[in-house]
């Protein structure tokens, strides 16, 4: 939706809205309303039988053009840091699949032939029927995909009309604050932090892909402020308080002055954080914490080093498998991994084996979502069902381990048998590489597991006897424990990492790791939240891995803490059941240390 010219005068009164804080910082800017669900208007017209084939060919050409544009967006997504790139990339992958020889394209071509209507009208009819069918399904995951279907249909119609849609944010005013119902993955891939001052969306939660992108880009963000769209017009002045979760439209002089001072103070604090790059993360009473970074692409290494990370706690290997017709060879995987290990200059690199399935679909893998993708064939389950694929990946990782310290991390492990199976495959790979005279690390890289399923957390004492280290994936652990899809705005407000059940699972995992004398880290979004830092340290977590942008804030919090004074309090908080009191407890934890 194009911006109307900014109003020359603004006589409307100040209005404030309370939402959910999703990206720290203060933004003072100008409203830019963005309608991600703008309805594409098309005119239906009849076509003669002689032109059916030509109209069908138009659909194929438009699908190819739309796919090419999405591919360009995927390139931008890959340049986004860590979780942001992953979150946007996976959803763009789903868009691609809908365009490449899919039911949608075939259905449109069939409708052109049977109804004798133009391609644009056929697309809109087919999209409408698919959306109705998905809405009728008793499946939360599939129902949530309706927005994706409509987005792909819109892009296909616009390609048929020859409209260039990839410049949707090119007419942004200076210091634009994006105000929207929600932002699609394609929208977020187009955001330029040099032009965007902040974001606020009516839909979404603190763990929605919009929120994750905002934090990775360092943009102040607030989600779920009710009735904001009816109050904010293009050209209005607006304040986003991404720390308190507050949005102010048409602020008066008093609030403008107050928030200008707050913003200046926030920016000064951000500058001071840069001075902590070389300072070890040690609490006031001498407890050493290791701060690592999560990445997806080798080109993120400069940001990792600039933030002062001691290593990479989570290197997502999925990018090597996405948007390909053929699986990457062992040599291709080795080259990518070797690049990362070399650039880290002796700092440890933890490589997570392929974590695909559910919403993470790869064309080359031939994955089909099951009736409940989140609970289906994914992550380590998928890898063990494709032993050759796992063998190839482990071989590439072992070869890269000869170039620097490497750890192997298995996603979504639930049973001891899964670890034993991987160890058996690993032994075969080691024997093959040694027989060929190929150099690998000696001793072999540690083999660790992600704890992201409640069953794994409850069986952590048994798993600790087979694993060399644990990495807590708090995003999925919270999601599975509470049966909440964090990307579904209808229930996102229920996503609560401070739920007593989640805290108890973290505590049990940490205690099991301590008893077995193996390291335990947290590499979910919880590690990026400095409010949660004393909680995690109080449970005995020794390593935190996060997006590089969050690392200085978390380090500052660690330096302020006295661990001895909070450990007992943290362990007692798991007995608390009131979420309000829990939040208040966490907000003040460590303040007297």
N, C-alpha and C positions, 0 to 999 in steps of 0.2 A: 504494500500500500504506500503510495507516494505521500510525502509530507505536504501539507498545506503551508503557505508562507506563515512565518511567525507573526503573531499579532503585535501591532505597534504599541498598544497599551493593554494593561491587564488590570481590570478592576475587580476581579473575582476574589473572594475571601480565601484565606489560608485554610487548608484542610489537612489533617494528619491521619495516617493509617498505620495500624500495627500489623506486622506480618512476621515471617520467620527469617531470622538472620541467616544468610547463605553465603556471604562473601564479605570479609572484614574490610572496613575502610569507610570513608565519607566521600560522597560524590555530590557536587553542586553543579547542576547542568540544565539542559533544555530538553523537554519531553519530545521524544520521537516515537509516536505510536506505530506499532507494527502488528498487522493482522496476519497471523500465520495460517488462518483458516479462511482467507478471502475466497469467496465462491467464484469460480471461473464461469462466466456467462457465455454460453454457446447457443448458436441458432441451429435448430434441426432442419435439415432439408433432404428431400428425396433425391436419389441419384439413379440414372438409368443403368440397366444391367451391364451395358458395355463399359461402364466406368467403375464397376465394382473392383476389378483387379487393380486398377490404378489407385483407387482409394485404399485398398488393403496395403499396397506398396508404400503409400504415404505413412501408414502406421508403423511399418518396419523402419523406415527412415527416421521418423520422429522418435521411436524408441531408442535407436542407435544414438541420435543426437542427445536425448535426455540422459542416456547412460554415460555418454562422453562428458557431459556437464557434471554429473555426479562423481565421475572418476576424478575430475579436477578438484571437486570438493574433498574427495578422499585424500588427495595429495595434500591439501591444506590441513586436514584433520591429522595426518601423520606428523605434521610439524608442530602440532599442539602438544603440550607437555603431558606426559604420563597418563593419568586416569582420564583427562579431558579427551585426549586423542582416542583412547580406547573406547570411551563411552560414545563419542560421535561416530567413530569409525565403524563400530559394529552395526549401528542403525543404518548408516549409509550402505553397508554391505547388503542389508535386507532390501533396501530400495533397488539396488542393482539386480538382485535376484528376481524382483517383481517385473523388471523390464526385459530381462534376457530370456527370451523364449518361454515366457511364463504363461500361466493360465490367463492372466490379464490380457496379454497381447493376443493370444489365440482366441480368447473370447470376443475381443473387439473385432478381429477379422471376421469371425463367424457372424457376428451381429450385423456387420456391414453387408454381408452377402444375403442374410435372411430378411433383414428389415429394409434393406436398400436405403440406408441413411448415411450421411456424411461421417467421416472418421471422428470428428470432435464430439458429435452427439453420441456416437457409439461408445466412446470412451466413458462419457459421463453416465450413460445408462449402465454399463458394465460395472463401473466403480460403485454406483448406487446399489446394485444387486449384491455385489461382494460384501459391501459394508453391512447390508441388512442380514446377510447370511452369517457373518462373523458376530454381529450383535446378538443374534438369536442363540448362539452357542453357549452352553453352560461351562465356559472355560474363560477364566479371568485373563489369561495370557493372550488368547486369540482375540477376545473382545478389545483388549488394549491396543491391538494392531490396526484398528479401524482408522485411526489418525494417519498411520503410515500409508495405508491404502489410498486415502484421499490425497495425501501429499504426492504420491507417485502419479496418480491420475491428473492432478493439477499440472505437474511438470510435463506429462505427456501431451496434454492439450496445448500448453504454451509452446511446446516444440512444434506441434502441428501448425500453430499460428505464426511460427517464426519469431516469437518474442524472445528477447534476451533477458533472462530472469536472474542471472548471476550477479547483477549489479544492484540488488535490492537495498543495499545499505550505502550506495555511493553518494546519495544526496543528504547524508547526515549533517546536521548543523554542528558547529563547534561545541565540544563538551556534551555530546548527545547522551541522554539517558534513555535506553530502550525500555519502553512500556508496552507489554504485550500480554495476551492471554497465556501464551506459552511460546517457546522457541523450539523449532524443529532442529534436528541434527544438521540439516543443510543450512539453516539460519546461523547456528552457532559457529559453523565452519567459516562463515563469512565475516565474523566479527573481528575488527581491528582495534586492539586496546589503545592504540594511539589516537583513535577518533571517538571511541566509546568511553564515557566516564563511569557508567554504571548500568545495572540491569535490574528490572523488577518485573516479575511475571505473576499473574493471578493464580495460575495453576502450578503444581509441582511442590516438592518437598525439599528438605535440606540435603537429601541424597539424590535428587533428580539429576539428570544429565546436565541441565542448565546450571544448577548450583555447582556441580563439580567443575564444569568449564569455567564458570566465573571465578572460582577459587584458584584454578590453575593459571588463569590469565591475570590474576591479581586485581579483579574488578569488584568494587563494592556491589553487593546484591542482596535483595530482599525478595522472598517468594511468599505467595499466598496472602497478600494484603487485600481484604475483601472490598468490593465496590470501587476499586481504584480506577477501573476503566471508564466508569461513568463520570469521574471527576477530573481526569487529566486529559488535556487537549494539546495538540501539537503547538509548540512554541511556549507552553507554560514553563515557568521556572519550577525546578523540583530538587528536593534533597533526598538522597538515599543514605540512610545510616545502616550500613551492612553489619555493624557490630551489635546494635540494639534491636535491629529488625523493624525500623521505623521509616516511613515514607511521608514526606511533607510536600504538598502541591501548593504552588503560589505562596511560598513562605513570606512572612512579614519581615520587617527590618530586624527585629529582635532575634528571630531564629536564623536569619541569614548571617548576622554578625557572630552569633554563638557557634554555628556550624562551620563558619570560615576558620574560627580559632581552633575548633576541634580537628578540622581537616589538616590545618598546619601542624598541630601537635602530632597527629597520626603520621604525617609524612616525615616529621623530624625523628619520630621513633623508628620508622622504617629505615631511615638513613643510619641511625645508631646501630641497628641490628646487623648491618653489613660489617661493622667492626668486629663482630663475634665470629667471623669466618674461621679464624685460626685458633679460637679459644676452645679447649676441650669441654665437652658437656659433662660437668661434674657438679653434683649438688653441694650445698654449703657444708654438709657433713662428710664429703669425700666419696660419695657413691658415683661411680663412672657409668655413664649411659652412652651407647654407641648409636649415632644417628646416620641412617642410610637413606638412599633415595629410591623411589619407584620410577622406572622408565619403560618405554615401549620401543623407542628407536635409538639407534646409535648417535644420531645428530643431537640428542638431548644431553650428551655428556658434558659439553661446555657449561650448561646451566647447573649440572650436578656439582661440578668442581667449583664453580663460582659461589655456590651456596655453602661450600665447606663440608659436603657429605664425606663420610669416612669410607663409603663403599656403596654398592647397589644392592639393596635388600630385596628387590623384586624386578627382574627383567622379564617382561612379558614377551614370549616367543611367538605369539599368534600372528604378528604382523608379517612374518615370513611366509605364512600360508594363505593370507587373504588376497582376494582379487587375482587369482591365478587359475589358469586352466590345467596346469601340471603342478604336482607337488615339488617343493624345493629339494634339490639334491643334497646329499651330505656335504658336498664341497661348498655349495651356496650357503648352507646354514653355518658351516665352519667359518667361512669368510666374514659373515655378519658378526658372529660371536667373537671371533678373533679381534675384530675391529674394536669392539667394546672393551674386551679384556686389556688390550694394549693401551687404549686411551685412558683407562683407569689407573695405569701406572703402578701396579702392585696393590691397589686397594681391592678388597674382595668383591666378587660379582656373583650374585645368586640368580641362577637361570631357572625360571619356572617352565616345566615341560608344557606341551601344548594344552591349553585350556579352552577347548571349543565345545559347542553344544548349546542347547537352549537358544538364546538370541545371538549367539556367536557362530554364525554360519560361514563356512568357507566353500566356495564353488569347487575347488580342486578336491575337497574331501568327500563330496557327494553326500553331505549330511542332510537328513530330513528330520524336521521337528516331530517328536512323538506326541501322544495325546496330552502329556504334561511335560514340556521340554525342560523346565527347571529341575525336574526330578528324573530325567531320562538319561540317555547315553551321552555323557559329557565328561570332560576333563580326564582324569586318570582312567575312568571306566572306558572311555572311547579309545585312549591310547593302548590299553591292554587288549582291546578288541581288534586293534590294528598293530600287531606286534612288530611287523617290519617297519612301520612308520616310527614307532617308539625306538626301535633298535637304531635306526638311522639318526634320530635326534640325539640319543645318548652318545653315539659315536662322535658326532660333531662337537658335543659339549666336552667330552673327554679329551678330544684333540685340542680344543681351546684351553683346557686346563693346564696344558704344558706351558702356556704363555703368561700365566698369572693365577692367583688364587681364585678358585671357582667353587660354588656350591650348587647342588642340584636340588630343586624343589618340586615336589609332586602335588598337583592341585586336587582338591576334593577327595582326599583319602578318607575312608571310613573304617577299613578293616586291616588287621595285621597282615592278612594274606596278601593284600594288594602290595604292601611294602615288600614282602618276601618275593612275590612274582617279579617285581621290578629289580630287586637285587639279583635274582637269577638271570634276567636278561642282561643286566649290567655286567655280570661275571662273564657271560658269553662275549659281550662287546670287548671287554678288556682282553680276553684271551685272543680274540681275532686281531686286535690292534697290536698286541705284543708280538704275535706271530708274524705280522707284516713289518715289524720293526718301526712302528709309528710311535713317536714319543707322547706320553701322557704323564699327568702329575703323579708323583709318588711321595707321600701316600695319596690314595685316590680321593677325589672330591667328596666331602660329606654329603649324605643323602638325607634330605629333610622332607617334611610334609606340611601342607597347609591344614590348619584346623579351622574349618569353616562350616562343618556340619555338626549339629548338636550331638549326634551319636559319637562323633570322633572326639569331641570335648569330654563327653562322659566316659569314653574309653581311653582317655589320654594316658593313664598310667600303663596300660598294656601297649599302646602304640609307642610310648617312650622307650620301651625295651628294644624296639626295632629301628626307630628313627634316630638320626644323628642330631637333629634339631627340629624345633617347631616354628612355624610362622602362622600367627593368628590372622585370618582373613575376616576382620570384624564386620565388613559390609554384608557378606553372605551369611555369616554366623547370626547376625541380628535378624536378617531377613527370614532365614529358615526357622529360627527359634520362635519368632513372633508370627510366622505365616503372613508376612507383609511384603508386597511388591513395592519396593522403595521408589519405583518410577511411576507408579499408579497414583495420580493425584487424589483419587477417591479415598485411599487408605494411607497415603504417605504420612499423614499427621500422626499415625500410630507407630511409625518407625522410630524406635527409641533405644539407642545403645545403652541408656541408663536403666533399662528394665532390669529388675532384680534377677530374672532368669539369665539374661545375657551376662551380667556381672558375675554371677556364680559360675557360669561356664568358663569365663576368662580366668577366674580365680582357680578353678579346678585344674585347668590346663597348665597354668603357671606353676602350681604346686607340684603337679605330676612331673613337669620338666625339671624343677628344682630337685625333686627326690631322685630322679634318674641322672642328675648332673649333666643335662644337655641344655644348650642355649634356647631361649624362646624370644621371639620378636613379634611385633604387631605391624602389619603392612596394609591394613585397611584405612579408611578415612579417619577412624578414631585416632590414629597416630598423628594426624595432621592438626588435630584440635588441641590447642594448648590448655584448654580447660580440663581435658581428660588426662593430661600428662601426669599429674600427681596420682590419679587413680591407677593408671597403668604401672607406674613405678612402685606404688604401694603394694601391688600384687606381685612384685618381684620381676617385672619385665625388664630385661637388660638391653634390649635393642628396639628402636623404633625406625620404621621405614615409611617415607611419605613423599608427596610431590615436593620437588626442590624448593618451591616458593614458600612452603610452610616451615622449612627447617630452621631458619633464624628465629622465628617466633617461639617455636618449641624449645630451642636451645636456651633462649632467654628465660623461659619459665623454669627449666631445669636448674639453671644457675641460682634462681631465687629460692629453691626449695631446701628444706631440711628433712630428709627422708625419714630419719628416726622419729620425728614428731608426727608423721602422717601415716606410717605403715599400719599401726594398730587401728587408727580411725577408718582406713580404707577397708580393712578386713571386716570391721564391724558393720560397715554400711550395707553389706550384702544381706543383712537381716532386716533392712528397712524395706517396706513394701509401698510406701506412699511416694509416687513419682515426683510430686511437688517438693516434698521434703528432701528427696534424693538430689534434685536439681539444685536446691538451695545449699545443700551440704557440699556438693561439688564446686559450686561457685565460690565458696569461702575456704575450701580446702587448701591448706598450706599458707594462708594469708598471715597466720600468726607464727610461721616458722622462721 
